[in-house]
Amino acid sequence: MDSYCTVYREGTGEIVEKKSRFIARVFPVTSEEAAFEYLEAVKKEHWDARHHCWAYIIGRKPVNERMSDDGEPSGTAGKPILEVLRGKGLTDVFVVVTRYFGGTLLGTGGLVRAYSGAAAEGLAHTEIITRIHGVKLKIDTDYTGAGKIQYLLGQRKLTVLDSIYTEKVEFLVLVPEEEKNAVKKEIMEVSCGQAGVEEQCECWFACTTDGIQITEE
Protein backbone atom coordinates (compact mmCIF):
# COMPACT_ATOMS: atom_id res chain seq x y z
CA MET A 1 0.00 0.00 0.00
CA ASP A 2 1.27 3.48 -0.88
CA SER A 3 1.24 5.09 2.55
CA TYR A 4 3.38 6.81 5.14
CA CYS A 5 3.32 7.59 8.86
CA THR A 6 3.47 11.10 10.25
CA VAL A 7 2.18 13.17 13.18
CA TYR A 8 -1.26 14.72 12.98
CA ARG A 9 -0.84 17.46 15.55
CA GLU A 10 1.75 19.11 17.77
CA GLY A 11 2.83 17.46 21.01
CA THR A 12 4.95 18.20 24.08
CA GLY A 13 6.75 15.85 26.46
CA GLU A 14 9.26 16.39 29.25
CA ILE A 15 11.74 14.31 31.24
CA VAL A 16 14.18 15.22 34.02
CA GLU A 17 17.67 13.71 34.33
CA LYS A 18 19.84 14.73 37.30
CA LYS A 19 17.93 18.01 37.59
CA SER A 20 18.33 18.85 33.88
CA ARG A 21 14.98 19.42 32.16
CA PHE A 22 14.54 18.11 28.62
CA ILE A 23 11.42 19.52 26.94
CA ALA A 24 10.50 17.96 23.59
CA ARG A 25 8.25 19.72 21.11
CA VAL A 26 6.87 17.80 18.12
CA PHE A 27 5.55 19.49 14.99
CA PRO A 28 4.08 18.26 11.68
CA VAL A 29 6.00 19.95 8.84
CA THR A 30 6.32 19.61 5.08
CA SER A 31 9.25 21.98 4.49
CA GLU A 32 12.53 23.00 6.07
CA GLU A 33 11.27 26.57 6.24
CA ALA A 34 8.34 25.51 8.42
CA ALA A 35 10.67 23.53 10.70
CA PHE A 36 12.95 26.53 11.21
CA GLU A 37 9.98 28.80 11.93
CA TYR A 38 8.96 26.43 14.74
CA LEU A 39 12.57 26.32 15.96
CA GLU A 40 12.74 30.10 16.22
CA ALA A 41 9.43 30.15 18.09
CA VAL A 42 10.71 27.57 20.59
CA LYS A 43 13.95 29.52 21.08
CA LYS A 44 11.96 32.67 21.73
CA GLU A 45 9.68 30.91 24.22
CA HIS A 46 12.60 29.25 26.04
CA TRP A 47 15.11 32.07 25.60
CA ASP A 48 16.89 31.23 28.87
CA ALA A 49 17.61 27.57 28.01
CA ARG A 50 21.12 26.37 27.23
CA HIS A 51 20.44 24.09 24.26
CA HIS A 52 17.78 23.60 21.57
CA CYS A 53 18.71 20.36 19.80
CA TRP A 54 16.62 19.13 16.91
CA ALA A 55 16.05 16.76 14.00
CA TYR A 56 13.60 16.47 11.17
CA ILE A 57 12.58 14.04 8.44
CA ILE A 58 10.69 15.52 5.50
CA GLY A 59 9.43 13.97 2.27
CA ARG A 60 9.41 10.52 0.74
CA LYS A 61 11.60 8.78 -1.84
CA PRO A 62 13.97 10.44 -1.14
CA VAL A 63 13.66 11.78 2.38
CA ASN A 64 15.38 14.93 3.60
CA GLU A 65 16.97 14.52 7.05
CA ARG A 66 18.82 17.06 9.16
CA MET A 67 19.83 17.34 12.82
CA SER A 68 21.68 19.62 15.22
CA ASP A 69 23.46 19.10 18.55
CA ASP A 70 23.33 22.86 19.26
CA GLY A 71 26.45 22.89 21.42
CA GLU A 72 26.10 19.48 23.02
CA PRO A 73 28.95 16.99 22.39
CA SER A 74 28.83 15.69 18.81
CA GLY A 75 26.39 12.85 18.28
CA THR A 76 24.74 13.08 21.71
CA ALA A 77 21.59 15.05 20.86
CA GLY A 78 20.52 15.53 17.24
CA LYS A 79 21.34 11.99 16.18
CA PRO A 80 19.46 10.31 19.06
CA ILE A 81 16.41 12.45 18.25
CA LEU A 82 16.68 11.50 14.57
CA GLU A 83 17.03 7.82 15.43
CA VAL A 84 13.77 7.95 17.40
CA LEU A 85 11.99 9.39 14.35
CA ARG A 86 13.51 6.73 12.11
CA GLY A 87 12.57 4.00 14.56
CA LYS A 88 8.93 5.12 14.44
CA GLY A 89 9.02 5.18 10.63
CA LEU A 90 7.91 8.82 10.55
CA THR A 91 8.25 11.54 7.97
CA ASP A 92 7.10 15.17 7.70
CA VAL A 93 7.97 15.65 11.35
CA PHE A 94 10.22 18.04 13.30
CA VAL A 95 11.30 17.56 16.93
CA VAL A 96 13.20 20.08 19.01
CA VAL A 97 14.40 19.22 22.53
CA THR A 98 15.15 22.15 24.81
CA ARG A 99 17.53 21.55 27.72
CA TYR A 100 17.68 23.48 30.96
CA PHE A 101 20.99 22.50 32.57
CA GLY A 102 20.62 21.20 36.11
CA GLY A 103 24.24 21.58 37.22
CA THR A 104 25.32 17.95 36.83
CA LEU A 105 27.15 16.62 33.77
CA LEU A 106 25.40 13.60 32.29
CA GLY A 107 28.22 12.20 30.18
CA THR A 108 27.93 11.01 26.60
CA GLY A 109 25.72 8.01 27.34
CA GLY A 110 23.51 9.98 29.68
CA LEU A 111 22.93 12.69 27.07
CA VAL A 112 22.05 10.16 24.38
CA ARG A 113 19.52 8.49 26.68
CA ALA A 114 18.07 11.82 27.77
CA TYR A 115 17.59 13.27 24.29
CA SER A 116 16.19 10.06 22.83
CA GLY A 117 13.95 9.64 25.89
CA ALA A 118 12.65 13.19 25.59
CA ALA A 119 11.94 12.77 21.88
CA ALA A 120 10.04 9.54 22.58
CA GLU A 121 8.08 11.26 25.36
CA GLY A 122 7.13 14.08 22.99
CA LEU A 123 5.89 11.60 20.39
CA ALA A 124 3.91 9.79 23.09
CA HIS A 125 1.95 13.02 23.58
CA THR A 126 1.04 13.56 19.95
CA GLU A 127 -1.07 11.63 17.44
CA ILE A 128 0.67 9.41 14.92
CA ILE A 129 -1.36 8.66 11.79
CA THR A 130 -0.99 6.74 8.54
CA ARG A 131 -1.75 8.66 5.37
CA ILE A 132 -2.94 6.44 2.52
CA HIS A 133 -2.89 7.27 -1.18
CA GLY A 134 -6.22 6.61 -2.83
CA VAL A 135 -9.09 7.88 -4.93
CA LYS A 136 -12.61 9.13 -4.43
CA LEU A 137 -15.06 6.89 -6.30
CA LYS A 138 -18.57 8.03 -7.18
CA ILE A 139 -20.89 5.03 -7.51
CA ASP A 140 -24.34 5.35 -9.11
CA THR A 141 -26.82 2.50 -8.73
CA ASP A 142 -30.51 1.73 -8.56
CA TYR A 143 -32.17 0.81 -5.29
CA THR A 144 -31.93 -2.90 -6.11
CA GLY A 145 -28.15 -2.78 -6.29
CA ALA A 146 -27.64 -0.35 -3.42
CA GLY A 147 -27.85 -2.93 -0.65
CA LYS A 148 -25.38 -5.27 -2.34
CA ILE A 149 -22.91 -2.44 -2.91
CA GLN A 150 -23.27 -1.23 0.68
CA TYR A 151 -22.53 -4.75 1.88
CA LEU A 152 -19.45 -4.93 -0.38
CA LEU A 153 -18.15 -1.58 0.91
CA GLY A 154 -18.71 -2.71 4.48
CA GLN A 155 -16.89 -5.99 3.93
CA ARG A 156 -13.90 -4.08 2.56
CA LYS A 157 -14.14 -1.54 5.42
CA LEU A 158 -14.15 1.37 2.99
CA THR A 159 -15.14 4.87 4.10
CA VAL A 160 -18.37 6.20 2.59
CA LEU A 161 -18.11 9.99 2.54
CA ASP A 162 -21.64 10.63 1.32
CA SER A 163 -24.83 8.80 0.36
CA ILE A 164 -27.49 10.52 -1.76
CA TYR A 165 -30.91 8.96 -2.31
CA THR A 166 -33.03 10.37 -5.14
CA GLU A 167 -34.53 8.40 -8.03
CA LYS A 168 -31.32 6.40 -7.77
CA VAL A 169 -28.56 6.02 -5.15
CA GLU A 170 -25.16 7.68 -5.22
CA PHE A 171 -22.22 6.81 -2.95
CA LEU A 172 -18.97 8.74 -2.62
CA VAL A 173 -16.30 6.36 -1.33
CA LEU A 174 -12.61 6.54 -0.37
CA VAL A 175 -10.62 3.66 -1.84
CA PRO A 176 -6.89 2.94 -1.42
CA GLU A 177 -5.15 3.11 -4.81
CA GLU A 178 -4.09 -0.53 -4.71
CA GLU A 179 -7.69 -1.69 -4.12
CA LYS A 180 -9.24 0.52 -6.78
CA ASN A 181 -9.39 -1.94 -9.69
CA ALA A 182 -10.60 -4.83 -7.55
CA VAL A 183 -13.35 -2.67 -6.01
CA LYS A 184 -14.51 -1.49 -9.44
CA LYS A 185 -14.66 -5.08 -10.67
CA GLU A 186 -16.61 -6.29 -7.64
CA ILE A 187 -19.10 -3.44 -7.90
CA MET A 188 -19.81 -4.33 -11.51
CA GLU A 189 -20.19 -8.00 -10.55
CA VAL A 190 -22.66 -7.47 -7.70
CA SER A 191 -24.68 -4.96 -9.74
CA CYS A 192 -24.68 -7.16 -12.87
CA GLY A 193 -22.98 -4.36 -14.76
CA GLN A 194 -25.71 -1.82 -13.96
CA ALA A 195 -23.78 0.45 -11.58
CA GLY A 196 -21.80 3.43 -12.75
CA VAL A 197 -18.33 3.99 -11.28
CA GLU A 198 -16.41 7.23 -11.76
CA GLU A 199 -13.02 8.26 -10.35
CA GLN A 200 -13.38 11.81 -9.09
CA CYS A 201 -9.86 12.62 -7.88
CA GLU A 202 -6.75 11.21 -6.28
CA CYS A 203 -6.11 12.07 -2.64
CA TRP A 204 -4.30 11.22 0.59
CA PHE A 205 -6.49 10.29 3.53
CA ALA A 206 -5.99 9.32 7.16
CA CYS A 207 -8.12 8.24 10.10
CA THR A 208 -7.64 10.66 13.01
CA THR A 209 -9.34 11.41 16.31
CA ASP A 210 -11.12 14.22 14.46
CA GLY A 211 -12.42 11.83 11.81
CA ILE A 212 -11.24 11.18 8.26
CA GLN A 213 -8.82 13.85 7.01
CA ILE A 214 -8.42 14.23 3.24
CA THR A 215 -5.82 16.09 1.19
CA GLU A 216 -6.69 16.24 -2.50
CA GLU A 217 -3.92 16.23 -5.10
Secondary structure, DSSP 8 states (H G I E B T S, - for coil): --EEEEESS-EEEEEEETTEEEEEEEEE-SSHHHHHHHHHHHHHHTTT-SEEEEEEEE-SSS-EEEEE-TTSSTTSSHHHHHHHHHHHTB-SEEEEEEEE--SS--HHHHHHHHHHHHHHHHHHTS-EEEEEEEEEEEEEE-HHHHHHHHHHHHHTT-EEEEEEESSSEEEEEEEEGGGHHHHHHHHHHHTTT--EEEEEEEEEEEEETTEEEEEE-
